[in-house]
Amino acid sequence: MIRPAWLLAGPVFLSACTVGPEPEAPDLNSAASFENAIAIPERAIREDWYLAFEDPVLTELVETALANNLDISAARATLDVSRANARAARTTLLPSLDAFINGQLGGALAGDIDANSTLSGGLSMAFDPDIAGRNDRALEAARARVDAAAFSVLDVRRLVVQAVVLEYISLRRAGSRLTLLDETLDLQARTLEIVQARFDVGLSPALDVDRAAADLARSRAQRGQFEADRKRAAYALSVLTGLAPSSSAFDADYDAIPLLVGNPELGVPSDLLRNRPDVRRAE
């Protein structure tokens, strides 16, 4: 039965409607108050900003975390999967070949003298012209997912570096507090001895002794909290650097809080957003 050509062309035009419009980058619509600000060139955020602390211990911790962190490894594995899917999507635009060989042996296993064997093979080829552009759009989407996965890796690395720096500062801050607390405890213990001696000779009332003892006890009670904060930061650093949770690797006395040397480069908020990996992944 012969059908009109327009009946055959109908499905083609219907499938062409599924390819969708061309993607366009979103307009940021920066506020008027930011139009005259100093802008920085569009580029990825520097990952080595932690070097501005000029702390060799922190630098080593960050580099170890970037090499061994499990979240970064998981993000890289997702990127590998996306790349494999993109390669698979690209094959839909190419011709496909299928070959087969079929062999058969009869009579020999049954003990027959006249054994016979047959061998057959074949080759087939198929090609999808992709008139509607569906396969091309699928490949474009797969490549976009690869780019998004790559930005995800950068974003996870950014978050890991941030977490390491914050936990390291917490570790050093807790050590600094412990050092200051030890000095305070020494002074309060001497004060209590002096007040007790004055009370023993009748120069100070018992209230002064109780007050000095209460101050010393209150300061001693704070030590447990500071030690807990220090161990929590040490455990967090262990996990971030891919090690088993332990505080033994950070038992050194860190009593100085690192300071950031220098300021970030100037730019408008829209530039900062465009340079963030998570924003680029969403786009």
C-alpha positions in Angstrom: 0.0 0.0 0.0 1.5 3.4 -1.1 1.1 6.2 1.5 1.4 9.9 0.8 4.8 11.4 1.5 3.4 13.9 4.0 2.3 11.0 6.2 5.9 9.8 6.4 7.3 13.3 7.0 4.9 13.9 9.9 6.9 11.9 12.5 10.1 13.6 11.3 8.7 17.1 12.0 7.2 15.9 15.3 10.5 14.5 16.5 12.3 17.6 15.4 10.4 19.5 18.1 12.0 17.5 20.8 15.6 18.8 20.3 14.9 22.0 22.3 16.2 25.5 21.9 19.9 26.5 21.9 21.2 27.0 25.4 22.1 30.5 26.5 24.2 31.8 29.4 22.1 33.5 32.0 22.2 37.3 32.4 23.5 38.3 35.8 21.9 41.7 35.8 24.4 43.3 38.1 23.2 46.0 40.4 23.9 49.6 39.3 26.0 50.2 42.5 28.5 47.6 41.2 28.9 48.9 37.7 31.8 51.2 38.5 33.6 48.8 40.8 37.0 47.3 39.8 36.4 44.1 38.0 38.8 41.1 37.8 39.2 38.9 34.7 37.0 35.9 34.6 39.0 32.9 35.8 38.8 30.1 38.3 39.3 31.0 41.9 42.9 30.4 43.0 43.1 27.1 44.9 46.4 28.0 46.6 45.1 30.9 48.5 46.0 29.1 51.7 49.7 29.9 51.0 49.0 33.4 52.1 49.1 32.1 55.7 52.8 31.3 55.2 52.4 28.3 57.5 54.4 25.2 56.4 52.3 22.9 58.6 49.0 24.2 57.1 50.4 23.9 53.6 51.4 20.3 54.2 48.0 19.5 55.6 46.1 21.0 52.7 48.3 19.2 50.1 47.8 15.9 51.9 44.0 16.5 52.0 43.9 17.3 48.3 45.8 14.0 47.5 44.0 11.7 50.0 40.6 13.1 50.7 37.8 10.6 50.1 35.2 13.2 48.9 37.6 14.4 46.2 38.2 10.8 45.1 34.4 10.2 44.9 34.0 13.4 42.8 36.8 12.3 40.5 35.1 8.9 40.1 31.8 10.6 39.1 33.8 12.6 36.6 35.2 9.4 35.1 31.7 8.0 34.8 30.4 11.2 33.1 33.3 11.0 30.6 32.5 7.3 29.8 28.8 8.2 29.3 29.9 11.0 26.9 32.0 8.6 24.9 29.0 6.2 24.7 26.7 9.0 23.6 29.2 9.9 20.8 28.9 6.5 19.3 25.3 7.0 18.5 26.4 9.5 15.7 28.6 6.8 14.1 27.6 3.7 12.0 27.3 0.5 14.0 28.8 -2.8 12.8 27.7 -6.2 13.9 29.5 -9.4 13.0 28.9 -13.0 14.0 30.3 -16.5 13.4 28.3 -19.6 14.0 30.0 -23.1 14.0 28.3 -26.4 14.4 29.7 -30.0 14.7 27.5 -33.0 14.4 28.0 -36.8 14.5 31.4 -37.0 16.1 30.1 -36.9 19.7 27.5 -39.5 18.9 30.1 -42.0 17.6 29.1 -41.7 13.9 31.8 -42.3 11.4 30.5 -39.6 9.0 30.9 -36.4 11.1 29.9 -33.2 9.6 30.5 -29.6 10.6 29.0 -26.3 9.4 30.3 -22.8 9.7 28.4 -19.6 9.0 29.0 -15.9 9.5 27.6 -12.6 8.7 28.2 -8.8 8.9 25.6 -6.1 9.3 25.8 -2.3 9.5 23.3 0.2 10.7 23.3 4.0 10.7 21.0 6.5 12.3 21.0 9.7 10.2 19.7 11.6 13.3 17.5 13.9 11.2 15.8 15.3 14.2 19.0 15.9 16.1 18.1 13.8 19.1 21.4 12.0 19.3 23.3 15.2 18.8 21.4 16.8 21.7 22.1 13.8 23.8 25.8 14.1 23.1 25.6 17.8 23.9 23.9 17.0 27.2 26.5 14.3 28.1 29.3 16.7 27.4 27.6 19.3 29.6 27.4 16.8 32.4 31.1 16.2 32.0 31.8 19.9 32.4 29.4 20.0 35.5 31.2 17.0 37.0 34.6 18.7 36.4 33.3 21.8 38.2 32.0 19.5 41.0 35.6 18.2 41.5 36.9 21.8 41.7 34.1 22.7 44.2 34.8 19.7 46.4 38.5 20.7 46.4 37.5 24.2 47.3 35.4 23.0 50.2 38.0 20.6 51.5 40.7 23.4 51.5 38.3 25.6 53.4 37.5 22.9 55.9 41.2 22.1 56.5 42.1 25.8 57.0 39.2 26.3 59.4 39.9 23.2 61.4 43.6 24.0 61.6 42.8 27.5 62.9 40.5 25.9 65.5 43.3 23.6 66.5 45.7 26.4 66.9 43.2 28.6 68.7 42.5 25.8 71.2 46.2 25.4 71.8 46.6 29.1 72.3 43.7 29.1 74.8 45.4 26.2 76.6 48.7 28.1 76.8 47.0 31.2 78.1 44.9 29.1 80.6 48.0 27.5 82.0 49.5 30.9 82.6 46.3 32.0 84.3 46.2 28.9 86.4 49.8 29.5 87.6 49.0 33.1 88.5 45.7 32.1 90.3 47.5 29.3 92.2 50.1 31.8 93.4 47.4 34.3 94.3 45.6 31.6 96.4 48.8 30.8 98.2 49.4 34.5 99.0 45.8 35.0 100.2 45.9 31.8 102.3 49.1 33.0 103.9 47.6 36.4 104.7 44.6 34.6 106.1 46.8 32.4 108.3 48.4 35.4 109.9 45.0 37.3 110.2 45.6 39.9 107.5 42.8 38.7 105.1 39.3 37.4 105.7 38.2 33.9 104.8 36.0 35.4 102.0 39.2 36.4 100.1 40.4 32.8 100.3 37.1 31.4 99.1 37.0 33.9 96.3 40.6 33.0 95.1 39.8 29.3 95.4 36.6 29.7 93.3 38.5 31.6 90.6 41.1 28.8 90.4 38.4 26.1 90.2 36.5 28.0 87.5 39.6 28.3 85.4 40.5 24.6 85.8 37.0 23.7 84.7 37.6 25.4 81.3 40.6 23.2 80.5 38.4 20.3 79.7 36.4 22.2 77.1 39.6 23.6 75.5 41.1 20.1 75.3 37.9 18.8 73.8 37.9 21.5 71.1 41.5 20.7 70.3 40.8 17.0 69.9 37.7 17.6 67.8 39.8 19.7 65.4 42.5 17.1 65.3 40.0 14.3 64.5 38.5 16.4 61.8 41.9 17.1 60.3 42.6 13.4 60.3 39.5 12.6 58.4 40.0 15.4 55.9 43.5 14.2 55.2 42.3 10.6 54.6 43.7 9.2 57.8 42.0 7.3 60.6 40.4 9.6 63.2 43.2 10.2 65.7 44.6 13.2 67.6 48.1 11.6 68.1 49.4 13.3 64.8 48.6 16.7 66.2 49.9 16.5 69.7 52.5 19.3 69.2 51.9 22.5 71.0 50.3 24.9 68.5 49.9 28.1 70.5 50.0 30.7 67.6 47.0 31.4 65.5 48.0 31.8 61.8 47.3 35.1 60.1 46.4 35.7 56.5 49.0 37.9 54.8 47.5 40.1 52.1 43.9 40.7 50.9 41.8 39.1 48.2 41.8 40.9 44.8 39.0 43.5 44.3 36.1 42.7 42.1 32.3 43.0 41.9 30.1 40.3 43.5 29.0 39.1 40.1 32.6 38.3 39.1 33.0 36.3 42.3 29.9 34.3 41.6 30.9 33.6 38.0 34.2 32.3 39.2 32.8 29.9 41.8 32.8 26.3 40.6 29.4 25.5 42.0 27.8 28.4 40.2 29.4 27.3 36.9 28.2 23.8 37.5 24.6 25.1 37.9 24.9 27.1 34.7 
